[in-house]
């Protein structure tokens, strides 16, 4: 339970890094379609990852369409595969839910259209809005909500949420934070500036994801201050090494990390809950063990809060 008595929602953990940990080929996100390759090469493994998160206690699982975008498909000569791969990702998530027999919600991803964390690669407004509308239209009849995630600028967030909200589905917005600077997106905007640039869309929740757990910990305190709607986060199972508040941005590939085991990641998430977060989960390098432990934490807190 949160401080106001509302229920905490538990997201799943990583898909791409978890598939890789299970022996599935997941090439670099910089030069490939990342975990989307598994949709055709290892669909049963994708289903099993979803199932394991459901069985660990997740309330929401996200379809594996993160890298199914027109620009990423084009760089592998797969321009004509947007529809079949998007539908496949949704179908595999639905299959996992059916096999698990739990009424979890399925989120469809509206991710960065280009390489993650690269605000400089975000296209012109009309072009990115058109691409997001294509993705949202394919997902909307097949998922329960749309998650605009890992977004690197307020302008990118405005396009993604505009397209998502046009479907009539519930929409969540999630920013990523620049690896070595608190409260800053890759665009250089602060969380508050990015939220303002996004146009304060009518989204149901605002999250932070795909960055150090310590950055999310600071960021949720910012969200608690500026928002009057549900907020939360899902981070890497690591803290990023911070060298100084005034330092220049460091490329993701050059960051230094302090890995967090399940217990330390859970302790970090508990801090987010103490700050008022009501939606939590895991991103890269988290797995079903992290989600199972978060399920236990959330249930323990709810039991303590019960009258």
C-alpha positions as CSV (number, residue, x, y, z in Angstrom):
1,X,0.0,0.0,0.0
2,X,1.1,3.6,-0.6
3,X,0.9,6.3,2.0
4,X,-2.5,7.3,0.8
5,X,-3.8,3.7,1.0
6,X,-3.8,2.9,-2.7
7,X,-2.7,-0.4,-4.1
8,X,0.9,-0.7,-5.5
9,X,1.1,-2.2,-9.0
10,X,4.0,-4.5,-9.8
11,X,5.5,-4.5,-13.3
12,X,7.6,-7.3,-14.8
13,X,11.3,-7.2,-15.2
14,X,13.7,-7.2,-18.2
15,X,12.9,-9.1,-21.4
16,X,16.0,-8.6,-23.5
17,X,18.7,-9.2,-20.9
18,X,16.6,-12.1,-19.4
19,X,16.4,-13.8,-22.8
20,X,20.1,-13.3,-23.2
21,X,20.7,-14.9,-19.8
22,X,18.7,-17.9,-20.9
23,X,20.9,-18.4,-24.0
24,X,18.8,-16.6,-26.6
25,X,20.8,-14.5,-29.0
26,X,20.1,-10.8,-28.2
27,X,22.6,-8.6,-30.1
28,X,23.5,-5.0,-29.2
29,X,20.6,-2.5,-29.0
30,X,22.8,-0.1,-30.9
31,X,23.1,-2.0,-34.1
32,X,20.1,-4.5,-34.2
33,X,16.5,-5.0,-33.4
34,X,17.6,-6.2,-29.9
35,X,15.1,-8.6,-28.2
36,X,12.7,-8.4,-31.2
37,X,14.8,-11.0,-33.0
38,X,13.5,-13.5,-30.5
39,X,9.9,-13.0,-31.7
40,X,10.7,-15.2,-34.7
41,X,13.8,-17.1,-33.6
42,X,12.7,-18.1,-30.0
43,X,9.0,-17.4,-29.5
44,X,8.6,-20.1,-26.9
45,X,11.4,-18.5,-24.8
46,X,9.6,-15.1,-25.0
47,X,6.4,-16.8,-23.7
48,X,8.3,-18.5,-20.9
49,X,9.9,-15.2,-19.8
50,X,6.4,-13.6,-19.7
51,X,5.0,-16.6,-17.8
52,X,7.8,-16.6,-15.3
53,X,7.1,-12.9,-14.5
54,X,3.4,-13.6,-14.2
55,X,4.1,-16.5,-11.8
56,X,6.5,-14.4,-9.8
57,X,3.5,-12.0,-9.1
58,X,3.7,-9.3,-11.7
59,X,0.4,-7.4,-12.2
60,X,1.5,-6.0,-15.6
61,X,3.7,-7.6,-18.3
62,X,4.9,-5.7,-21.3
63,X,4.8,-7.2,-24.8
64,X,8.2,-7.7,-26.4
65,X,7.8,-5.0,-29.1
66,X,10.3,-2.6,-27.7
67,X,12.6,-2.7,-30.7
68,X,9.8,-3.1,-33.3
69,X,9.9,0.4,-34.7
70,X,10.1,1.6,-38.3
71,X,13.7,3.1,-38.1
72,X,15.1,0.1,-36.2
73,X,13.5,-2.4,-38.6
74,X,14.7,-0.4,-41.6
75,X,18.4,-0.7,-40.6
76,X,18.0,-4.5,-40.8
77,X,16.1,-4.4,-44.1
78,X,12.8,-5.4,-42.3
79,X,10.7,-2.3,-43.2
80,X,7.7,-4.5,-44.1
81,X,7.7,-6.4,-40.8
82,X,6.3,-3.7,-38.4
83,X,2.8,-5.2,-38.4
84,X,3.5,-8.9,-38.2
85,X,6.2,-8.5,-35.5
86,X,4.0,-6.1,-33.4
87,X,1.1,-8.5,-33.6
88,X,3.4,-11.4,-32.8
89,X,4.7,-9.7,-29.6
90,X,1.1,-9.0,-28.4
91,X,0.1,-12.6,-29.2
92,X,3.0,-14.1,-27.3
93,X,2.1,-12.0,-24.2
94,X,-1.5,-13.0,-24.5
95,X,-0.5,-16.7,-24.8
96,X,1.7,-16.4,-21.7
97,X,-1.2,-14.9,-19.7
98,X,-3.6,-17.6,-20.9
99,X,-1.1,-20.4,-20.0
100,X,-0.4,-18.8,-16.6
101,X,-4.1,-18.5,-15.8
102,X,-3.8,-15.1,-14.0
103,X,-5.7,-12.0,-15.0
104,X,-2.6,-9.7,-15.5
105,X,-2.7,-6.7,-17.7
106,X,-0.7,-6.5,-20.9
107,X,1.1,-3.3,-21.8
108,X,2.2,-2.4,-25.3
109,X,5.4,-0.5,-25.6
110,X,5.8,2.8,-27.4
111,X,9.6,3.1,-27.1
112,X,12.3,5.3,-28.6
113,X,11.9,5.0,-32.4
114,X,15.7,5.1,-32.8
115,X,18.6,3.9,-30.6
116,X,17.8,4.2,-26.9
117,X,19.1,7.1,-24.9
118,X,19.9,9.1,-28.0
119,X,17.9,12.3,-27.8
120,X,19.9,13.6,-30.7
121,X,18.4,10.9,-33.0
122,X,14.8,11.9,-32.3
123,X,13.2,12.8,-35.7
124,X,11.1,15.7,-36.7
125,X,7.8,16.1,-34.9
126,X,5.4,15.1,-37.7
127,X,7.5,12.1,-38.7
128,X,7.8,10.6,-35.2
129,X,4.1,11.3,-34.5
130,X,3.2,9.3,-37.6
131,X,5.4,6.4,-36.6
132,X,3.9,6.3,-33.1
133,X,0.4,6.4,-34.5
134,X,1.2,3.3,-36.6
135,X,2.5,1.4,-33.6
136,X,-0.3,2.5,-31.3
137,X,-3.0,1.5,-33.8
138,X,-1.5,-2.0,-34.1
139,X,-1.2,-2.5,-30.3
140,X,-4.5,-0.9,-29.1
141,X,-6.9,-3.7,-29.9
142,X,-4.5,-6.3,-28.4
143,X,-3.3,-4.8,-25.1
144,X,-4.8,-3.3,-22.0
145,X,-2.6,-0.2,-21.7
146,X,0.1,1.6,-23.6
147,X,3.5,2.3,-22.0
148,X,5.4,5.2,-23.6
149,X,8.8,4.2,-22.1
150,X,12.5,5.0,-22.0
151,X,11.8,8.4,-23.6
152,X,14.8,10.7,-23.8
153,X,13.2,14.1,-24.2
154,X,10.0,16.0,-23.6
155,X,9.4,16.4,-27.3
156,X,9.7,12.7,-27.9
157,X,7.3,12.2,-25.0
158,X,4.8,14.6,-26.5
159,X,4.6,12.6,-29.8
160,X,4.4,9.2,-28.1
161,X,1.7,10.2,-25.6
162,X,-0.3,12.1,-28.3
163,X,-0.5,8.9,-30.4
164,X,-1.2,6.7,-27.4
165,X,-4.0,8.8,-26.0
166,X,-5.7,8.9,-29.4
167,X,-6.5,5.2,-29.0
168,X,-8.6,5.7,-25.9
169,X,-6.5,3.2,-23.9
170,X,-5.0,4.0,-20.5
171,X,-1.5,5.5,-21.1
172,X,1.6,5.6,-18.9
173,X,4.6,7.8,-19.6
174,X,8.1,6.8,-18.6
175,X,11.3,8.9,-19.0
176,X,14.8,7.6,-18.9
177,X,17.5,9.6,-17.1
178,X,20.9,10.4,-18.4
179,X,23.3,7.9,-16.9
180,X,25.6,10.0,-14.6
181,X,23.5,13.1,-13.8
182,X,20.6,13.2,-11.4
183,X,17.3,14.6,-12.5
184,X,18.4,14.9,-16.2
185,X,17.2,13.2,-19.3
186,X,19.6,12.5,-22.2
187,X,18.2,15.7,-23.8
188,X,19.6,17.7,-21.0
189,X,16.2,18.6,-19.7
190,X,15.4,18.1,-16.0
191,X,12.4,15.9,-15.2
192,X,10.3,18.9,-14.6
193,X,11.3,20.6,-17.8
194,X,10.7,17.4,-19.8
195,X,7.2,17.0,-18.2
196,X,6.4,20.6,-19.2
197,X,7.7,20.1,-22.7
198,X,5.6,17.0,-23.1
199,X,2.6,19.3,-22.7
200,X,1.4,17.8,-19.4
201,X,-0.5,15.0,-21.2
202,X,-3.5,13.3,-19.7
203,X,-1.6,10.1,-18.8
204,X,-2.6,7.9,-15.9
205,X,0.9,7.6,-14.5
206,X,4.5,8.9,-14.9
207,X,7.5,6.7,-14.4
208,X,11.3,6.6,-14.7
209,X,13.0,3.6,-16.2
210,X,16.1,2.1,-17.9
211,X,18.7,3.9,-15.7
212,X,20.5,3.4,-12.4
213,X,18.4,2.5,-9.4
214,X,19.9,5.4,-7.5
215,X,18.8,7.8,-10.2
216,X,15.3,6.5,-10.0
217,X,15.4,6.9,-6.2
218,X,16.2,10.6,-6.6
219,X,13.8,11.0,-9.5
220,X,10.7,9.6,-7.7
221,X,11.2,12.3,-5.1
222,X,11.0,14.9,-7.9
223,X,7.9,13.2,-9.3
224,X,6.3,13.2,-5.8
225,X,6.8,17.0,-5.6
226,X,5.6,18.0,-9.1
227,X,2.7,15.5,-9.8
228,X,-0.7,14.7,-8.5
229,X,-1.1,11.3,-10.2
230,X,0.4,7.9,-9.7
231,X,4.2,7.6,-10.3
232,X,7.0,5.2,-9.9
233,X,9.8,3.5,-11.7
234,X,11.7,0.4,-12.9
235,X,15.5,0.5,-13.0
236,X,18.5,-1.5,-13.9
237,X,19.7,-3.8,-11.2
238,X,22.6,-1.5,-10.6
239,X,23.5,1.9,-9.2
240,X,25.4,4.2,-11.6
241,X,28.6,5.8,-10.2
242,X,28.0,9.6,-9.8
243,X,31.1,11.7,-9.8
244,X,29.7,15.2,-9.3
245,X,26.6,17.2,-9.9
246,X,28.3,19.6,-12.3
247,X,29.9,17.0,-14.6
248,X,29.3,16.7,-18.3
249,X,27.1,13.9,-19.6
250,X,28.8,10.6,-20.1
251,X,27.9,8.2,-22.9
252,X,26.0,5.1,-21.7
253,X,28.8,2.8,-22.9
254,X,31.3,4.7,-20.7
255,X,29.3,4.6,-17.4
256,X,30.6,2.8,-14.3
257,X,28.1,0.6,-12.5
258,X,27.7,-1.0,-9.1
259,X,25.6,-4.1,-9.6
260,X,22.7,-4.7,-7.1
261,X,21.7,-8.2,-6.1
262,X,18.1,-9.0,-5.5
263,X,18.1,-7.9,-1.9
264,X,19.8,-4.6,-2.5
265,X,17.5,-3.9,-5.5
266,X,14.5,-4.6,-3.3
267,X,15.8,-2.2,-0.7
268,X,16.2,0.5,-3.3
269,X,12.6,-0.1,-4.5
270,X,11.4,0.1,-0.9
271,X,12.8,3.6,-0.8
272,X,10.8,4.5,-3.9
273,X,7.6,3.2,-2.1
274,X,8.4,5.2,1.0
275,X,8.6,8.3,-1.3
276,X,5.0,7.5,-2.5
277,X,5.6,5.4,-5.7
278,X,2.7,3.2,-6.5
279,X,4.0,1.5,-9.7
280,X,7.3,-0.4,-9.5
281,X,9.2,-3.2,-11.3
282,X,12.5,-3.9,-13.0
283,X,14.4,-3.0,-16.1
284,X,17.7,-4.4,-17.6
285,X,19.3,-7.3,-15.7
286,X,16.4,-7.8,-13.4
287,X,14.7,-11.1,-13.6
288,X,11.8,-13.2,-12.1
289,X,13.7,-13.5,-8.8
290,X,13.6,-9.7,-8.4
291,X,9.9,-9.5,-9.2
292,X,9.1,-12.4,-6.8
293,X,11.0,-10.5,-4.0
294,X,9.2,-7.3,-4.9
295,X,5.9,-9.1,-4.7
296,X,6.7,-10.3,-1.2
297,X,7.7,-6.8,-0.2
298,X,4.6,-5.2,-1.6
299,X,2.4,-7.8,0.1
300,X,4.2,-7.5,3.4
301,X,3.7,-3.7,3.4
302,X,0.0,-4.0,2.5
303,X,-0.4,-6.4,5.4
304,X,1.3,-4.1,7.8
305,X,-0.9,-1.2,6.6
306,X,-4.2,-3.1,6.8
307,X,-6.4,-2.0,9.7
